[in-house]
Amino acid sequence: METVVLISNSKTNLKLITDIAKKIGVSVKYLTEDEKEDIGMLTAIKKGRTGTYIDTDKYLEKLSQ
């Protein structure tokens, strides 16, 4: 299964694309605001993972400075 996310400022154009997709048998799902936020958070978490250990005490100490 492949997934595509389409973003458009035009509801008319987006409806046209989704209508065509449905006509050729491609399922269409509109994402809710919560789902979009979840995807953004997941992307940020994955990007932020470095695999290196961080000393929590030193990190908190730097934040408090």
TADA-V421492 format. One record per residue. N is the residue number from 1. RES is the residue in three letters. PSI is psi in radians with two decimals (none if undefined). OMEGA is omega as a letter, one per 40 degrees, with the letter a starting at -180 (NA if undefined). NEAR is the number of other C-alpha atoms within 10 Angstrom. Layout:
BEGIN
n:N res:RES psi:PSI omega:OMEGA near:NEAR
n:N res:RES psi:PSI omega:OMEGA near:NEAR
END
This chain:
BEGIN
n:1 res:MET psi:2.38 omega:i near:2
n:2 res:GLU psi:2.64 omega:a near:3
n:3 res:THR psi:2.45 omega:i near:6
n:4 res:VAL psi:2.40 omega:i near:6
n:5 res:VAL psi:2.18 omega:i near:7
n:6 res:LEU psi:2.35 omega:i near:9
n:7 res:ILE psi:2.25 omega:a near:8
n:8 res:SER psi:2.56 omega:i near:9
n:9 res:ASN psi:-0.18 omega:a near:7
n:10 res:SER psi:1.98 omega:i near:9
n:11 res:LYS psi:-0.60 omega:a near:10
n:12 res:THR psi:-0.82 omega:i near:10
n:13 res:ASN psi:-0.69 omega:i near:11
n:14 res:LEU psi:-0.68 omega:i near:14
n:15 res:LYS psi:-0.70 omega:i near:12
n:16 res:LEU psi:-0.81 omega:a near:12
n:17 res:ILE psi:-0.75 omega:a near:14
n:18 res:THR psi:-0.62 omega:i near:18
n:19 res:ASP psi:-0.75 omega:i near:14
n:20 res:ILE psi:-0.76 omega:i near:12
n:21 res:ALA psi:-0.82 omega:i near:13
n:22 res:LYS psi:-0.70 omega:a near:12
n:23 res:LYS psi:-0.58 omega:a near:10
n:24 res:ILE psi:0.16 omega:i near:9
n:25 res:GLY psi:0.28 omega:i near:9
n:26 res:VAL psi:2.26 omega:a near:11
n:27 res:SER psi:2.58 omega:a near:9
n:28 res:VAL psi:2.36 omega:i near:13
n:29 res:LYS psi:2.24 omega:i near:8
n:30 res:TYR psi:2.33 omega:a near:10
n:31 res:LEU psi:2.47 omega:i near:10
n:32 res:THR psi:2.92 omega:i near:9
n:33 res:GLU psi:-0.71 omega:i near:9
n:34 res:ASP psi:-0.73 omega:i near:9
n:35 res:GLU psi:-0.70 omega:i near:11
n:36 res:LYS psi:-0.72 omega:i near:12
n:37 res:GLU psi:-0.73 omega:i near:12
n:38 res:ASP psi:-0.74 omega:i near:12
n:39 res:ILE psi:-0.73 omega:i near:12
n:40 res:GLY psi:-0.75 omega:i near:11
n:41 res:MET psi:-0.77 omega:i near:12
n:42 res:LEU psi:-0.74 omega:i near:12
n:43 res:THR psi:-0.77 omega:i near:11
n:44 res:ALA psi:-0.71 omega:i near:11
n:45 res:ILE psi:-0.82 omega:a near:10
n:46 res:LYS psi:-0.69 omega:a near:9
n:47 res:LYS psi:-0.60 omega:a near:9
n:48 res:GLY psi:-0.27 omega:a near:9
n:49 res:ARG psi:2.18 omega:a near:8
n:50 res:THR psi:-0.31 omega:a near:8
n:51 res:GLY psi:0.00 omega:i near:6
n:52 res:THR psi:2.61 omega:i near:6
n:53 res:TYR psi:2.40 omega:i near:6
n:54 res:ILE psi:2.23 omega:i near:9
n:55 res:ASP psi:1.99 omega:a near:8
n:56 res:THR psi:-0.77 omega:a near:9
n:57 res:ASP psi:-0.79 omega:i near:9
n:58 res:LYS psi:-0.69 omega:i near:10
n:59 res:TYR psi:-0.84 omega:i near:10
n:60 res:LEU psi:-0.62 omega:i near:10
n:61 res:GLU psi:-0.77 omega:i near:9
n:62 res:LYS psi:-0.65 omega:i near:9
n:63 res:LEU psi:-0.62 omega:a near:8
n:64 res:SER psi:-0.20 omega:a near:7
n:65 res:GLN psi:none omega:NA near:5
END
